[in-house]
Amino acid sequence: MSTALPRWADLILLPLINLLLALGLTALIVLATGSDPVAALKALAVGSLGSTDAIGYTLYYATNMAFTGLAVAVAFQGGLFNIGAEGQAYLAGLGVALAALNLEFLPPALLVPLAILAGAGCGALWAAIPGWLQARRGSHIVITTIMFNFLAASLMVYLIVNVLIAPGSMSPETRRFTTAADLPGLASFGFPSSAPVNLALLLALLAAGAVWLLIWRTPWGYALRVMGESAEVARYAGIDQGRMTVLVMALSGALAGGVAVNELLGAQHKLLLGFTGGYGFTGIAVALMGRNHPGGVLLAALLFGALTQGGAEMAFEVPDVPSEIVVLIQGLVILFAGALGNMLRPGLSRLLQRKPA
């Protein structure tokens, strides 16, 4: 019997079952530590979705994860394992900051789009270099993107501490951007001003829609998916895989640059060390759980955003629960959605294909 699942079951039902398994196992572990698993999971849910302020923070974190998840997913579609979204987002922050600091005489209608484009351009350039190294020199994309994460971190430390630091500041950060570079919040959607969710959320949704159109509704996207499925078939079809590799990596880096837009223009309003916060690595799990599909990536990003926000609230409301439980939940979600993602597929397929008597 075939183990193929309907599209809705593959994208929604199977990940949902895996999520419930992860939460169930977490509850057992919390119980084993002597804590109340019901209180812990309740605090997790209420802390992430129990108020407009909590939802605002959840969506803020989810925005970062949506951008990096899309970045990883796009590369995956071409058979490329881009684990350098962290460094690409970091370098995108440099582009955003340089535009915001040096073009502050422009009105918001010009400054904000130019800062976004500068961030996307720097992220794309930083990602295109490993793409070019694989396409023209045979360097493995996994190794080069790992190395470029460390290079980005070292370069940004040097630039922020020695070149861009605000005069007289004891903290490694630039001066505050002009208010003309601020991304508007979403108060018109009912979120309080204290919630950092901002217009970058809408940009992430637009990016997801654009990725879907590009990958599944254009000849270029079809060629990319062919390359991802079989390099031999792509070569037989005359697809320039070297050029495709560089282009898709540049696109991946540009998407990762959305983290810089959300963080620097929407929340921090200055360039500072470590603003990426590991979102580039979380994006790998988001892409895996979302089955490398934009819709799935958005749902997975929302889940991980809720875990991040709800976990902080849980640590405050239920202090007897170990703080590492949030990391444990994320790890179990990754385990069941990634390594064990297909464990239940045969049984679920048989169940859905069973004909009524």
Buried (B, 14 or more C-beta within 10 A) or exposed (E): EEEEBEEEBBBBBBBEBBBEBBBEBBBEBBEEEEBBBEBBBBBBBBBBBBEBBBBBBBBBBBBBBBBBBBBBBBBBBBBBEBBBBBBBBBBBBBBBBBBBBEBEEBEBEEBBEBBBBBBBBBBBBBBBBBBBBBBEEEBEBBEBBBBBBEBBBEBBEEBBEEEBBBEEEEEBBBBBBBEBBBBEBBEEEEBEEEBBBBBBBEBBBEBBEEBBEBBEEEEEBBBBBBBBEEEEEBEEEEBBBEEBBBBBBBBBBBBBBBBBBBBBBBBBBBBBBEBBBEBBBBBBBBBBBBBBBBBBBBBBBBBBBBBBBBBBBBBEBBEEBBEEBBEBBBBBBBBBBBEBBEBBBEEBBEEEEEEEE
